[in-house]
């Protein structure tokens, strides 16, 4: 807290000097010790998420993998279309929960890919909430490059591996 | 048993070794060297100043037979240590008839023969095996002047014969350079087995590998505490990628951070009190935080819409290097912690630069960078100057981690077709594979000697 106060003081002082509030733009004062609000403990809930196709083969047509471009987490039109279908199913099955797994291809660094996979899963989650699905029903997890669908080292394999995959319970 | 400064290190190792290794100065011989603390090699000089040294197979003077090529094996461990340091050039003992190499003490050694093959230093060793133990006498001589420099007598279990050799190699390194060696340090790494990845530990040269975790899960990204006692890592053991800390000496692990999203890429602060890590508190937007290991409180370091990941502290604890995609592709950035000012470190070379590792000396940051379709290890000064590519032309080379003295780097490479752990000098010379066996090995973290 002391540091925050100090940083704030320095910022105020500079701001006064500059006659502006620009300092926060350059060096955003950090929210020190922000352990609460936005930092919830991980909780995937009780019970195991399962592959929709394992529960009912007919679900495979709805819960198709969504694919991403290299080093990107924005949703393609195809991905949105799949998510539209998943949102419809979730609306019709209000007791069901969904887990979105974010995956990457093998290229690049493991740690960066874990972060990228997290963003991919969250892109899909955000879109589903925009379609009216309660965020509390949507879980996310990143596997980075750790769980490739295709173990190959070709572009064909990489395309399949850059994906969001869905589990339900 | 005679007490000696080296005894301090003995006590440190006790935590690691089942049986304590004992060491004693060869007192009858050490008087001559006690007075001269001369530094023979300037380690900051170019590596062309390497000392030619010969280490003949050791002599078995005991009544029991050599149980497993100790004579050649122990000499080979010391040779490999010294050669890897880059400060020595090993002269092959096979250049001389074995009879000419049998001398152990000053008046037995055939100095003229050593001179013929250009040796400027020689190490001799004798050993004796009794039951499960081995006692070893090792001596270092100046072969130019035909002069004894120092000697040590060690006793340990047979399993400790490599440790004995590493310790004497450290003594040689210290004697001739004035700096401590790294030959007793270790490396923590990740090895794949089926769909799981577990943490392993081995000597710095790959010897004595042993498994650390049995989580039957994905365990990743180890970072060893500065005192060498603990390892922080990410594991999916309980489903989510959470952060764990485990005692290296064996024993329990503890989950210390399990925030929603990722809890990844730990890096211990130089004072060992905090761990920098990556969390994704909101919408999967990863940010760097520090975690107070005792109080379990978190402090946010970065605050940017882009992906920030893989922090690495500067050795003075005042700055942090990290990866950010804020300029489009992943690049190395650094933040000065006092005022949160941030700047980009890598410019114009490669569109994908990740895995920063700040040298313990403070003057360089090693990282993995993608150029022409391959990852290689590069180093750069923290101000972005003095860029150097360290590996080239042999597969993908990633995950750099510095030795505690900042003279060497461990990394992973797939140059053999499988991902293995390698070590090299900081200038990229002396590259050496240290792992064997099936399963990809990645994420090496150089572990300081426990107790340092």
Interface residues (C-beta under 8 A of the other chain):
Chain A: X7 X10 X26 X27 X28 X29 X30 X31 X32 X33 X34 X35 X38 X39 X40 X41 X42 X43 X44 X71 X73 X102 X108 X109 X110 X111 X112 X114 X115 X116 X118 X119 X120 X121 X122 X123 X125 X126 X140 X141 X142 X143 X146 X147
Chain B: X195 X197 X218 X220 X221 X234 X239 X240 X241 X242 X258 X259 X260 X261 X262 X263 X264 X265 X278 X279 X280 X281 X282 X283 X284 X285 X286 X297 X298 X299 X300 X301 X303 X307 X308 X309 X310 X323 X325 X329 X330 X339 X340 X341 X342 X352 X354 X355 X368 X370 X398 X399 X442 X443
